[in-house]
Amino acid sequence: MTQASVTMSAPDARRLDASTFGLYAATVLLWGVSWIGIHAQLGVVAPEMSVLWRFLLAALLMWGWVVATGHQVRFAPADHLRFAAVGCCLFSFNFISFYYGGLNVPSGLLSVVFSLASVFNLVLGFVIFRQRVEPRVALGGLIGVAGIGLLFWPEITGAGFNADALKGLGLCVMGTLFFCSGNMISTVVQRRGVPLLSATAWGMTYGCVVLLVLNLVRGNAFVIEPTAKYIGSLLYLSVGASVLAFMAYLTLLRRLGAARAGYSTVLFPIIALAVSTLVEGYQWTALAVIGVAFALVGNVLVLRRPAAK
């Protein structure tokens, strides 16, 4: 086993230094704004096609990065199976689930469901890797999710849980599980000492293959909406929310472990609301302010490490 494998066997033991905090902040900001970019792509182009364009461009950028830096390209067949699994979970099926789930579920409830990734990662890390569940981290995750629930409570209660809404909710939960499963597989890949750049490039490539097949099966038109809004959101989602954000998040996954890295999903809706306040005139309520306070308290509990004895 490589030294990297030994170091990552207990990722939660690492303290939050300046570079790790920077990666955490970048992940939250880049993905927090991405919800607006995703919304800008809905309408003309089929969701599967928009996701394909996004990761096709991201994969090309990743491969350019890999070649320019001289990273490893060839891997064993077993590694390619893991890359393909990461591609299915992180770069295709999770996004498709959320796109279609969002058609029948309010955006607030969608954000709440995705914030459950912090809890799912905690459970999966314990079941798969037998990672110890720290009470403080578990409590912080639950407080954070409760805060997001308060933040969007008016929208949640007005969702109207008919058959379509329940179907949409199920798709969103499935998308979150795909995301968390991809976290676990990526952890295995990184523990084997595979370079992060190479693994991400291959994962995005396999994700594009899955999306291509899905678009062909569904008979979707291979088109791009020729508007500044669509093309601008596509560029941001490909470069910022895919290449940069995924590299930052997967690095956090190695440094902090799935439980602590996954808590960043709790803060995404807060960033989205902050942008919405400036752009769309979102009106804050007392309940929303309390929800944000809960999420921030949970964030401190999850990321803070006790002083070494």
C-alpha positions as CSV (number, residue, x, y, z in Angstrom):
1,M,0.0,0.0,0.0
2,T,1.3,3.4,-0.9
3,Q,2.1,6.2,1.6
4,A,-1.0,8.1,0.2
5,S,-3.1,5.1,1.1
6,V,-1.8,5.1,4.7
7,T,-2.3,8.9,5.1
8,M,-5.9,8.7,3.8
9,S,-7.0,5.8,6.0
10,A,-8.0,8.3,8.7
11,P,-8.8,11.5,6.8
12,D,-10.8,13.1,9.6
13,A,-7.6,13.4,11.7
14,R,-6.4,16.3,9.6
15,R,-6.9,19.8,10.9
16,L,-8.4,22.5,8.7
17,D,-5.3,24.5,7.5
18,A,-5.4,27.6,5.3
19,S,-5.2,25.7,2.0
20,T,-7.9,23.2,3.0
21,F,-10.2,26.1,4.1
22,G,-9.5,27.7,0.7
23,L,-10.6,24.6,-1.1
24,Y,-13.7,24.3,1.1
25,A,-14.7,27.9,0.4
26,A,-14.0,27.5,-3.3
27,T,-16.2,24.4,-3.4
28,V,-19.1,26.1,-1.6
29,L,-18.9,29.3,-3.8
30,L,-18.5,27.5,-7.1
31,W,-21.2,25.0,-6.6
32,G,-23.5,27.4,-4.7
33,V,-23.7,29.6,-7.7
34,S,-24.1,26.7,-10.1
35,W,-27.8,26.2,-9.2
36,I,-28.5,29.5,-11.0
37,G,-26.5,28.3,-14.0
38,I,-28.5,25.0,-14.2
39,H,-31.7,26.9,-14.0
40,A,-30.6,29.1,-17.0
41,Q,-30.2,26.0,-19.1
42,L,-33.7,24.6,-18.7
43,G,-36.2,25.1,-21.4
44,V,-35.0,24.6,-25.0
45,V,-32.3,21.9,-24.8
46,A,-33.1,18.5,-23.3
47,P,-31.6,18.2,-19.8
48,E,-29.5,15.1,-20.8
49,M,-28.0,17.1,-23.7
50,S,-27.2,20.1,-21.6
51,V,-25.4,17.8,-19.1
52,L,-23.5,16.2,-22.0
53,W,-22.3,19.5,-23.4
54,R,-21.2,20.5,-19.9
55,F,-19.1,17.5,-19.2
56,L,-17.8,17.1,-22.8
57,L,-16.3,20.6,-22.5
58,A,-15.1,19.8,-19.0
59,A,-13.5,16.5,-20.0
60,L,-11.6,18.2,-22.9
61,L,-10.3,20.8,-20.4
62,M,-9.3,18.1,-17.9
63,W,-7.4,16.1,-20.6
64,G,-5.6,19.2,-21.7
65,W,-4.6,19.7,-18.0
66,V,-3.5,16.1,-17.7
67,V,-1.3,16.2,-20.9
68,A,0.2,19.6,-20.1
69,T,1.3,18.4,-16.6
70,G,2.5,15.0,-17.7
71,H,0.2,13.0,-15.5
72,Q,-0.3,9.3,-15.9
73,V,-2.8,8.3,-18.6
74,R,-2.7,4.4,-18.8
75,F,-4.2,2.4,-16.0
76,A,-5.2,-1.2,-15.3
77,P,-8.6,-2.5,-16.4
78,A,-9.8,-2.7,-12.7
79,D,-9.0,1.0,-12.4
80,H,-11.1,1.8,-15.5
81,L,-14.0,0.0,-14.0
82,R,-13.8,2.3,-11.0
83,F,-13.4,5.3,-13.3
84,A,-16.5,4.2,-15.1
85,A,-18.4,3.9,-11.8
86,V,-17.3,7.4,-10.8
87,G,-18.5,8.7,-14.2
88,C,-21.9,7.1,-13.7
89,C,-22.3,8.4,-10.2
90,L,-20.7,11.9,-10.2
91,F,-20.8,13.0,-13.9
92,S,-24.1,11.7,-15.3
93,F,-26.8,9.9,-13.4
94,N,-26.8,12.2,-10.4
95,F,-27.3,15.3,-12.5
96,I,-30.0,13.6,-14.7
97,S,-31.9,12.6,-11.5
98,F,-31.8,16.2,-10.2
99,Y,-32.7,17.8,-13.5
100,Y,-35.8,15.6,-13.9
101,G,-36.6,15.7,-10.2
102,G,-36.5,19.5,-10.3
103,L,-39.3,19.5,-12.9
104,N,-41.8,18.5,-10.2
105,V,-40.1,19.7,-7.0
106,P,-39.6,23.3,-5.9
107,S,-36.0,24.4,-6.0
108,G,-36.0,24.9,-2.2
109,L,-36.9,21.3,-1.5
110,L,-34.4,20.2,-4.1
111,S,-31.7,22.0,-2.2
112,V,-32.8,20.5,1.1
113,V,-32.6,17.0,-0.4
114,F,-29.1,17.6,-1.8
115,S,-27.9,18.9,1.6
116,L,-28.6,15.4,2.9
117,A,-25.4,14.4,1.2
118,S,-23.6,15.3,4.4
119,V,-25.6,12.7,6.3
120,F,-25.5,10.1,3.6
121,N,-21.7,10.4,3.4
122,L,-21.5,9.9,7.1
123,V,-23.5,6.7,7.0
124,L,-21.9,5.3,3.9
125,G,-18.4,6.1,5.3
126,F,-19.2,4.1,8.4
127,V,-20.8,1.2,6.5
128,I,-18.2,0.9,3.7
129,F,-15.0,2.0,5.3
130,R,-15.9,1.6,9.0
131,Q,-14.9,5.2,9.6
132,R,-15.7,6.3,13.2
133,V,-18.7,8.6,13.4
134,E,-17.8,11.5,15.6
135,P,-20.8,12.7,17.6
136,R,-19.8,16.3,17.0
137,V,-19.7,15.8,13.2
138,A,-23.0,13.9,13.2
139,L,-24.7,16.6,15.3
140,G,-23.3,19.4,13.1
141,G,-24.7,17.7,10.0
142,L,-28.1,17.3,11.5
143,I,-28.2,20.9,12.7
144,G,-27.1,22.1,9.3
145,V,-29.8,20.1,7.5
146,A,-32.4,21.3,10.0
147,G,-31.3,24.9,9.2
148,I,-31.8,24.4,5.5
149,G,-35.2,22.9,6.2
150,L,-36.1,26.1,8.1
151,L,-34.7,28.2,5.4
152,F,-37.0,26.7,2.8
153,W,-39.9,25.7,5.0
154,P,-42.6,28.0,3.4
155,E,-41.7,26.5,0.0
156,I,-41.6,23.0,1.3
157,T,-45.0,23.2,2.9
158,G,-46.4,24.7,-0.3
159,A,-45.1,21.9,-2.5
160,G,-48.2,19.9,-2.6
161,F,-47.2,16.2,-2.3
162,N,-49.1,14.7,-5.1
163,A,-47.9,11.7,-7.2
164,D,-45.7,13.9,-9.4
165,A,-44.1,15.6,-6.4
166,L,-43.4,12.3,-4.7
167,K,-41.8,11.0,-7.9
168,G,-39.7,14.2,-8.2
169,L,-38.6,13.8,-4.5
170,G,-37.6,10.2,-5.1
171,L,-35.5,11.2,-8.1
172,C,-33.8,13.9,-6.0
173,V,-33.0,11.4,-3.2
174,M,-31.7,9.0,-5.9
175,G,-29.5,11.8,-7.3
176,T,-28.1,12.5,-3.9
177,L,-27.3,8.8,-3.3
178,F,-25.6,8.6,-6.7
179,F,-23.4,11.6,-5.6
180,C,-22.5,10.1,-2.3
181,S,-21.8,6.7,-3.9
182,G,-19.4,8.5,-6.2
183,N,-17.7,10.0,-3.2
184,M,-17.1,6.5,-1.8
185,I,-15.7,5.1,-5.1
186,S,-13.5,8.2,-5.6
187,T,-12.2,7.6,-2.1
188,V,-11.2,4.1,-3.1
189,V,-9.5,5.3,-6.3
190,Q,-7.5,8.0,-4.4
191,R,-6.5,5.5,-1.8
192,R,-4.9,3.4,-4.5
193,G,-2.6,6.3,-5.3
194,V,-4.2,7.2,-8.7
195,P,-3.5,10.9,-9.5
196,L,-6.6,13.0,-9.0
197,L,-6.3,14.8,-12.3
198,S,-6.1,11.5,-14.3
199,A,-9.0,9.9,-12.3
200,T,-11.2,12.9,-12.8
201,A,-10.5,13.1,-16.6
202,W,-11.3,9.4,-17.1
203,G,-14.4,9.7,-14.9
204,M,-15.7,12.7,-16.9
205,T,-15.0,10.8,-20.1
206,Y,-17.0,7.7,-19.0
207,G,-19.7,10.0,-17.8
208,C,-19.9,11.6,-21.3
209,V,-20.2,8.1,-22.9
210,V,-23.1,7.3,-20.6
211,L,-24.8,10.7,-21.5
212,L,-24.2,10.1,-25.2
213,V,-25.9,6.7,-25.1
214,L,-28.7,8.1,-23.1
215,N,-29.3,11.0,-25.5
216,L,-29.2,8.6,-28.5
217,V,-31.7,6.2,-26.8
218,R,-34.1,9.1,-26.1
219,G,-33.7,10.6,-29.6
220,N,-32.7,14.0,-28.3
221,A,-31.6,16.7,-30.8
222,F,-27.9,17.5,-30.6
223,V,-28.4,21.3,-30.4
224,I,-27.1,24.2,-28.3
225,E,-29.4,27.2,-27.5
226,P,-27.7,30.1,-29.3
227,T,-28.2,32.7,-26.5
228,A,-25.8,34.5,-24.3
229,K,-27.6,33.2,-21.2
230,Y,-27.3,29.5,-22.2
231,I,-23.7,29.7,-23.6
232,G,-22.6,31.8,-20.6
233,S,-24.1,29.3,-18.1
234,L,-22.6,26.4,-20.1
235,L,-19.1,27.9,-19.9
236,Y,-19.4,28.5,-16.1
237,L,-20.8,25.1,-15.4
238,S,-18.1,23.4,-17.4
239,V,-15.1,25.4,-16.2
240,G,-16.1,26.7,-12.7
241,A,-18.7,24.2,-11.5
242,S,-17.1,21.1,-13.1
243,V,-13.3,21.3,-13.6
244,L,-12.4,23.7,-10.7
245,A,-15.2,22.7,-8.2
246,F,-14.8,19.0,-8.6
247,M,-11.0,19.2,-8.3
248,A,-11.5,21.2,-5.1
249,Y,-14.2,18.9,-3.7
250,L,-12.4,15.6,-4.5
251,T,-9.2,17.0,-2.9
252,L,-11.3,17.8,0.2
253,L,-12.6,14.3,0.1
254,R,-9.0,13.0,0.4
255,R,-8.0,15.5,3.1
256,L,-11.1,15.6,5.3
257,G,-13.1,12.4,4.5
258,A,-16.5,12.1,3.1
259,A,-18.4,13.2,6.2
260,R,-16.7,16.6,6.6
261,A,-16.2,17.3,2.9
262,G,-19.9,16.5,2.2
263,Y,-21.0,19.2,4.6
264,S,-20.2,21.8,2.0
265,T,-23.5,20.7,0.3
266,V,-25.4,22.3,3.3
267,L,-24.0,25.7,2.5
268,F,-24.8,25.7,-1.3
269,P,-28.4,26.9,-0.8
270,I,-27.2,29.8,1.3
271,I,-24.9,31.0,-1.4
272,A,-27.7,30.6,-4.0
273,L,-30.0,32.7,-1.8
274,A,-27.4,35.4,-1.3
275,V,-27.0,35.7,-5.1
276,S,-30.8,35.6,-5.5
277,T,-31.1,38.5,-3.1
278,L,-28.9,40.6,-5.3
279,V,-30.2,39.5,-8.7
280,E,-33.8,38.5,-8.1
281,G,-34.7,40.5,-5.0
282,Y,-35.2,37.5,-2.6
283,Q,-37.0,38.6,0.6
284,W,-35.6,37.3,3.8
285,T,-37.8,36.2,6.7
286,A,-37.1,35.6,10.4
287,L,-37.3,31.9,9.7
288,A,-34.8,32.1,6.9
289,V,-32.3,34.0,9.1
290,I,-32.7,31.3,11.9
291,G,-32.1,28.7,9.2
292,V,-28.9,30.3,8.1
293,A,-27.7,30.6,11.7
294,F,-28.4,26.8,12.2
295,A,-26.4,26.0,9.0
296,L,-23.4,28.1,10.1
297,V,-23.4,26.6,13.6
298,G,-23.5,23.1,12.1
299,N,-20.6,24.1,9.8
300,V,-18.5,25.1,12.8
301,L,-19.2,21.9,14.6
302,V,-18.3,19.8,11.5
303,L,-15.1,21.5,10.5
304,R,-13.7,22.5,13.9
305,R,-11.1,20.1,15.4
306,P,-10.4,20.0,19.1
307,A,-7.0,21.2,20.1
308,A,-4.4,18.5,20.3
309,K,-3.6,17.2,23.7
